[in-house]
Amino acid sequence: MSVSRLLLLCVATLLALLYSSPVGAKRLEHVSFEKPFDNINGEGLRQIGDNFVYGGDTAVNRHFARLTPDRQSKRGHIWGKQKLAVKNFAAVFTFRISGQAKSWFGDGLALWLTTSQFVQGDNHGFIGEFKGVGVVFDTFINQEHSGGHKDVTFFENDGTKTLDQLNEMEKVGCMAPGIRYHEKNAAFSPSLNMSRAKMTYTQADQQFTILIDADASGNWVK
């Protein structure tokens, strides 16, 4: 999936490693994080790093950050404090969406690249009137949205579009049913089952490309 837009700030969720360009890449430490999370603050809470804050229902364990528990109406966030400040970048984003429900569920998360500060809202935990782009991973098919449904959707906004307007626009994205895991399935493994997304951006052609590896097997789908 390829789309185009200029990016200014990075908001990271879960495991994210960002590099300055696809060729001859240099890791951007100020907007990257990965396990283990060994730093503990004065309140006894594990920290993701100096350049990130988290809140809501998010909990950080040593080997993973859980945005929300498997319960209704829970919201969590991890927010980057530093500017991305590069013309080209590639990002690998490792995550797992899972729950105990087999057929009725509504799980999702989003990666926001924006100039906006964090404000909790109804747009997958963020606001609709943001400035920038977002990649949304959504397992719930909302029939009320006239723009249709994609498991992976790319959003862009100049700060003027409302959430209703975004939902009414035709979705740009793809279907990826394998990104949601059923925890009661006999084959489910918390340590092995995960998904990955790879995102690249080049300023010269303003091209934003998203690849999905639903089961982290190395099978990347555009």
N, C-alpha and C positions, 0 to 999 in steps of 0.2 A: 504494500500500500504506500503510495507516494502522494504527498501534498506539499504545499509551499507556504512559508511564512517566515518572518524575521523574529528571532528569539533573543531575549535580553536577560531574563533571570531564570534560575532553575529552582524548582520545588521538587524535592525528592521524596519518594515513598518506598519503604522496604529496602531491599538491597540494590544499590545503584552504584555503578562504576562508570565514570565519565572520562572520556579521552578527548584531547584537543583536535584530533583529526583522524579519519580512518587509516591514512597512510602515515607511517612514522609517528605513531600516536604517543603522546605524553599524558600520563594519568593526571587528571585535575583533582588533586587531593582535597581542595576546599569545597568541592561539591560531590564528593564520593564518600561512601561508607560501606563497610562490610563487617561480618562477624569475625572474631568474638567481640562482644561488647563488655569489656572488663572494667571500664571506668565507672565508679560508683560515687554519687554525690553525698553531701552531708545528711540527706534524708534517707539514705540507704537505697536509692533508686539507680539502676543502671542507666548510663548515658550513651547516646549514639556517637557524640563527638562535639567538639567546641563549636562547630559551624551549623549545628542542627538543634532544633527544639521539637518537642513532641507534646501532645496533650489529648484531651478527650478521653476516650476509652483505650488508648494505645498503651501497651505494656511492653517493656523491653526485657528480654531474657538474654542469657549469655550468647546463645547461638541464633537467635532470631528476634525480630520485632513483630509483635502481633498488633495490627491496627485496631481490630475489634474482636471481642469474643463472639461465639456462635449464638447470638441472641438478637431479638428484634430491636430495631431503632437504636442501634449503637453506632457511634461515630468516633473516629480517631484520626490523627494527622501527624505527619512528620514534615517539618518545614525547614528548608535551607535558608540560612541567613546571608549567604554571600552571592555576589553576582557571578554569573557564568563567564561573561566577558571574553568570549572567543568568537571568531567568525565561522568556524566549522567545529563540529564535535560528533562523537559517537558515544552512545550510552548502552550499557547492558543492564537490564532490570530483571532481577530474579524474585519471584513471588509465588505464593500459593493461595488460591481461593478454595476453601473447603468448608464442609458442614455436615451435620448428621442427617439432614432432610434429604430424601431421595428424589422427590418430584416437585415439591413446593418450596421454593427458596428465592431469595433476592439478595445476592451477594455482589459486591462490586468494589472497585478501587480506581483511583485515577492518579496520573502523573501530570502535574501542572507546571508549565514553563511560562512565567508571567512577570510583569512589572508590578503587580498588585501585592500588597501585604496580605497576610492571612486573615480572613474573616470567615467564620463558620457559616455555612449556608446549605441550601438544599441541592446544590449542584455537585453531588457526590462529595459532600462535605465542604464544598467551596461555594463561592457566589457565582451567579450567572453573568453579571456585568463585569467580568474580568478583562484584562488586556493581555493578550498573548495566545498561547495554544494549550490544549489539553489532550491527553490520550486516556480514554476511559475504557475500563474493562468491566463489563456489566453482564451478569448472568440472568437478570430479570427482564422478561419481555413485557414492556408496558404498552398495552393496546391503546392507551389514550394519547400516545405521542404520534401525531400524524406523519412525522418524518420517518417512521419505521424503526426497526431495531437492528443493531449490529452488536455482536459480542465485544468487538474492539472498535471504538469510534474515535475519530479525530475531530476536535472542535477548535475553531479559531474565533476570536472576538477582538474587536477594537475598543471594547469598553462600553459600547452603545447597545448591544443586543441583550435582551433579557433572557432569563432561563426558558420562559415559554417560547420565545422566538427561536432559540437554539433547538428546542425539542420539536418544533414544527418544521424545521429545515430538513431536507433529505440528508440522511446520515452518510457520512464518508467513512468507510471502514470495511470490516470483514467479519465473517462468522468464524468462531473458534471454540466449538463446544467442549474441547478437551481441557480448557483452562479451569474448569470447576470440578473438584474431586469430592466424591461421596465417602465420608469418613467411616461409614458402616459397611462399606464394600470390603469383602475378605482380602482383596488385593491391595487395599490402601496401606501406604507406608508413610508415616509423618516425616521420616528422614529422607525418603527417596522421591516422593511425589511433589513436583514443583513445576512451574512454568517460567519461561523467559521471554522477554521482549528486547529487541535490539532496535535502537533508533539512531538515525544519522541525519545530520543537517549540514548542507553546504550553502554558504552565503552567495557564491557566484551565480548559481541558478535558483537560489531560494527553494531548494528541494528538501523536503522532510520525508524520510522513508522509514517505515515500520515493518519489522520482520517478527513473526511469532513462532516460538518453539514451544508448543503446548505442553509437552511432557519432558522437556529438557533433555531430549535424546539427540540433539544436534540436527534435527530436521526442521530447518527454518523455512517458513512459508511467508511469502510477501502479500 
